[in-house]
């Protein structure tokens, strides 16, 4: 690799960064991360900070998981790549598909379709949902329902079911036939309802009304995150997802659970669906499936859908969809090792316990700092929404958010900023001391913003 001077000189110049304005990146170049160890990362200046972002929701096992690294190296020696298209398969892909079906049997999953990441997994679920209805002779079922504030990736299908204008406006027109209903967010919702159970019922009623308006026989699927992530860590009342499942059942609509973030323990359960006691028809997976060590995802398919495809004798059942790297053998080897470590370490249990610690710390910060309008958390998914006026819930500006993030970084903690919200998604192996460190970093950042 070229030296640090070269990297610093060319930072944000030949590269455009995801989810960023190219001009802003050139004016204020991003931090250059050079090394990771445990739950910390080190930048080009040699500063080591606790990674409260977990890479991007995905480095559940931290940066020093040797079993994954060794599995990848061994697979590179044996077979670095082969196609998973019709006619060929690889050993690791067969084994990982089996493991995933076993892991998510309580959610009713029986098959896996491999992808390169979360956006691919969502795209696959949307396409297979439409295809399912064509096989069943109900070709009018092409529409999708989704929640406002939901996030489902960046492909045209995923961007279309996204419920946040930030990911839509610059790319419209998007996929027709997608309709959104209110998210069960107690802090901001169109019903001015703060009781989570009552709000869940109101949001469920809005879904019923939209189905009645569109016509149930025109809707292919409803897609939702069990806990909304990028939209600001919105934690629905425990009754909400079961109500959605019941609504879908009444109207014969497929339910897609987007578990790209919530899968493999982050909520304190092995999936958000399991946390809610729900069996969806599809589950989309990525991120923690390899703990971020290799780009890999999967769309998991429930028995009802699988049975229809596998019983079909027409051309409608043929899957004309896939990716060059579907079932990549190195990625699947990484996945097998990551799942073994994920189970061995029982990271779901640690996420639940440390999530309680983190929630208490965030509530204390809210009591201390007027800038904090709301805190939301479930397991090791958390968000702090910052406002300049608590009564009016007026979001703070971008400059204030930068001061918070920089102040925390100076105190040794990496944060992620999204709009007026700080989102926390640390590795699932963090300790009580790590939670305290995150709280100290946030405290320093909020104090710096208050003094600015």
N, C-alpha and C positions, 0 to 999 in steps of 0.2 A: 504494500500500500504506500502511496505517496505521503510525504510528511505533513505535519499539522498545518504548516504555513500554506501549503497548497490547498488543503481542505478548507481552511478558513477563507482564503482568497476566492475560492469557487463556490462557497456555500450559497445555495439558493439561486445560482446563476444558470448553470446548464440543466438544472432540474426544476420541474414544477411539482409542488407538494400537494398531496390530496387535501381536500377540505381547507384550502387556504387561497388567499388572493396573491397571485404571482408578484404583483407590485409591492405588496406589503412585506412579502418574504424577502425581497431584495433590499427594502429599506431597513427592515429589522430581521436579520437572518436568524433562523431557528438554532436551537442548541444542537451541537454535534455530539451524539452519544457514541462512545467508543468501546465500552466494556460493560458487561453485566455479571454480577455475582450475587448469589442468594436472592434477596429481594431488593437489591440496590443496583443502580447504574452509575457509570462514571463518564463525564463529558470530556471534550478535547482539552479543557483547561485543567483536568485532573480532579475536578470536584465530584465527589461521590454523594449521591442523594438516594433516599428511600423512594422507590417507585410506587407511588400510591395510585398509579394508572394501570399497573400490570401490563405494560406494553400497550395494549388497546383492548382491555377486558380479557386478554387471552393467555397471559403467562401465569397460569394458575400455580404451576409448580416451581416458579422462580427460574433464575438464570443458570443454575448449577446442577441440573438434573442429568447426571452422567448416564443413567440407563437409556435415556432417549438418544443422547449423542452416540453412544456405542451401538445402539440398534440401527441408527442411520448409517454409521460408518460401515457396519457389517453388510447392510443391504446394498450400499454403493459398491462394495467389493463383489457381491454376488450377482446383482442385477440392478443397475442404476435406473433403468426405465424399460417398460414395455407397455404397449397400448392395451386398454381394457375394452376396446370396441369389439363388436360381434366377431366371435371366432377365437379370441384369445383372452386369457386371464392371468393373474399372478398369484402366487401363494399368499403374500401378505394381505392382498385385497380380499381374498376369500376368508381368511382368518379374521380380519377386522370386521367384515360384515357380520360374521357369526357372533363375534363378541358384542357388537352394537345391538343386535337383535336380542341377545341374552340380557344385556344391561338394561335395555328399555322394554323388556317384556311386560313389566307392570303397567306401562303406558299403552300396551297393545301393539307395539311395533314388531314387524316380522321381516321386513326387507330393507336394504340400504342401497341408495344410488349415490355414488361418490362424485364429489365436485372439487373445485379448487378453493372454495371459501364460502363465506356466508351469503354474499350476493348471489353466487351461483346456486346455492342451495335453495334460496327463496325462489329464484327464477324457475328452478326445476319443479318445485312444489306447485307454483302457479300453472305451469304448462301441463303437468300431470293431472292437476285438478280439472282443467278444461277437457283434457283427453278422456278422463274417466267418464264424463257425462256424454261424450260422443260415442264411446263404447256402449253406454247404456241407452243410446238412442234419444238422448235429451240435449241435442245440440244447441238449444236456446240458452242453456245454462253457461253463460260466458262471463258474467259480472263477478266482481269481487267486492266484499265489504271489509273495511279496516277501521282502526281507531285513529282519531286525530292524535297527534303527538307520537304516534308509533313510528318506529324506524325499521326498515326492512332491506337496507342495502342500496346500491347505486345503479344496478341495471335498469333498463326502462320499465320492466315489470315491477321490480322492487321499488324504484323511485315513484312509480304510480300509486302503489299501495302505501307508501310513506305518508304520514300525516303531519309533516312539518314543511312549511313553505320554503324554508332555507334549502331544502334538498330537491325542490320541485321547480320553483319559479323560473330559473335560468334555462330550463330544459323543456319547458312546455311548448307545444301540447304533448301530453304523455298518453299512456294507454287509455283508450276510452272504456267506459263501463266500470269505473272504480268509484266507490262512494264511501264517505267517512262519517263516523258517528262520534259523539263526545267521549273522551277518555275519563275514567273515574279518578280524577285528580282533585282532591279535596281543597287544595290551595287556590286553584284557578279552574272554574268550570262554569258553563252557561246557566246552571240552575241555582247558583249561589248557595250550594248545599255543602256543609262542612262535615256532616255525619257520614262516615264511609259506607255504612250499610245502606242508608237511604240513597246515597249517591249511586251505589252499585245498581240498585233497582231502577233509578231514573235512567241510567245509561243503558241498562238492559231493555227498558221500554223504548228508548230511542232506536235501538237496533231492531226491535219488533216493528216499529213504525216504518223504518226504512225498508225493511223486507216487504211489508204490506204495500208500500208505495211502488217499489221496483217490480214486485211480483216474485214470489219465492221460486217459481219455475224458470226464472232467468238468472238465478244466482248460483255460481259454481262453488264458491267457498268464502268463508270468513277467516281472515288472518289476524293474529294478535300475538304480542309478546306477553307471556304470563306476568312478568314484571317489565314495564316499559323502561328501556335503558337509555339510549341516546336522547330521547325526548325529555329527559330530566329525572330518571329513576322514579317513575310513578308506580306506586305499590297499590294495586286494587285491593278492595276488601276481599276476604277469603271466599265470599259468596259469589263473586263476580264471574270468574271463569266457569264454575259449574253452571251458572245461569246461562252463559253464552253457549256452553255445550248443549244444554237442554233446548235452547232456542234453535240451534242448528239441527238437532234431532227432530224437533217438531216439524221443521220445514224441509227436511232432507237436504241440508246444506253441509258441505264438508268443512271441517275445522282444521286449519293449519296453525300449529303452535310454533312460533318462531323462537327457538331455543338456542340461537347462535350465541347469545350472551349467557342465558340462564342455565344452559346444559352443563352437566358435570360438576355440580356442587356449589355454584356461586350464591344461590339463594339460601343455602343451608340444607337443601334437598338435592337429589341427583338431577332433578329437572324442575322447572317451574310448574309443569303440568302435574308432576307427582306431588308437589307442594300443595296444589289445589285439588288433588284427587280426581283429575280429569284424564280421559283417554282421547287424545285428538286423532285425526285421520292421517295427518302428516306431522312430522317434527323436522325442523331445519336445524342443522348442526354445523359448527365450525369452531373457530377460536380455540377453546381449551381441548379440542380433540387431539391436538398434538402439543398443547401448551405453548403454541406460537412457534415451535421449532421448525415447522414445515407448513407451507400453505395447503390446507386440506379441509374439506367439508363433506357433509353427507346430508341427503334428504332421506329421512326414515319414513317408511310407508306402513300404515296399519293394515290389519287383515282384511277389512271390508274392501279397501281399494285394491290390495294385492290380488284378492280372489277374483275380482272383476277382470283385471288385466290378464291374469294367468288362465282364465277360462275362455278368453276371447279367441275366436277362430278367424277373425276378419283382419283387414289391414289397419283398422282403427286401434288395435292393441299394440302395434309396432311402435317402439319408442324412437322417434326421429330426432333425438336430442342427446347431447353429451358434450364432454370436454376432452381435449387432448390429454389432460392430466387427471382425468377421472380414474380413481383407484391407483394413483402413482405408487409404485412399490416402496419407494423410500418414505413417502408420506405415510403409507399404511403401516410400515414398520415403526415409524415414529409414533403413530397412533396407538399401536399395540403396547409399546413401552410406556407411553403416557397414561393409558388407561390402567395398566398394572400398577404404576406408581400412585395414580389418583385413588385407586381402591386401597392400596396398602397404607397410604397415609391418612385415609378417611378424611379427605379435605372438606367434605360436606359438613362433617361435625365441627371441624375447626372454623369453617366459615360461619356456622351458626353461632358458635361461642364468641368468636372475635367480632362478629356482627353486633352482638349485644353490647360488647365493650365500645365499639365504634359509635353505635347509636347513642349511648350515654354521653360520650365525649362531644358529639355533635349537638345534643340538647344543651349541654353546658355552654358551648360556644354561642348558641342562639341566645341563651340568657345573658351572656356577657356582652355581645356585640349587636348593636342596633342595625348594622348592615345586613344581618342574617334575617331574612323574611320567613324562610321555611327550611326545614330539614326533612329528608325522606330516606328511608333505608330498609333493606331486607337482606339478611346475610351480609355478604361483603359487596353489595351494591349500595351506593349512597350518593346523595346529592345535597348541596347547600345552595339555596337560591338567595341571591343577594339583591337587596332593594335599597333605594335611597330614601324611601318613605314607606314605613311599615303599614300605615293606615291605607294609603293609596296603592300599595303593592307595586310601586313604580320601579322597574328594573334599573340597576346601576348601569353606567356606561362602560364601553369597552376599555377605556383608560383605567377605570377603577379595577376591572377584572385583571388587567395586566399587572397592576400594582400588587394585588393579592397573590397572583401566581409567582411574581418575582420575589415577593417577600417570603413566601413559603420556600421557594427554591434556595434562597439565601440561608434559610434555617434548616436546609437539608432534606426537603421533601418536594418531589415532583408531583404537580397537580395537572389536571386537565380542565380547561375552561371551555364551556359551550354556551354562548350567549351570556346571560347573567347568572349562569349556574356553574358551580364547581362540581365535577363528577368524580367520584372515587371508586376505583375497582382494583384494589391491590391484589397481589398474589394470594392464593388461598392458604399459603403456608405461613403467613405472618403470625407474630407472637403478640402477647399483651404489650410488651415493650414497644413493638413496632406501631401498634395502635396509638400508644401514648406519643410516639414521635410524630405521627401524622397529625394528631391534635395540636402538638406544639407548633408544627409548621403552619397549620391553618390559623392558629392564634396569632402567629407572627405576621402572616399575610394580611389578616383582617385588621390588625393594629396598624400596620403600615398604611393601609387604605384609609382608615379613619383619620390618620394624622396628615394625610396628603392634602 
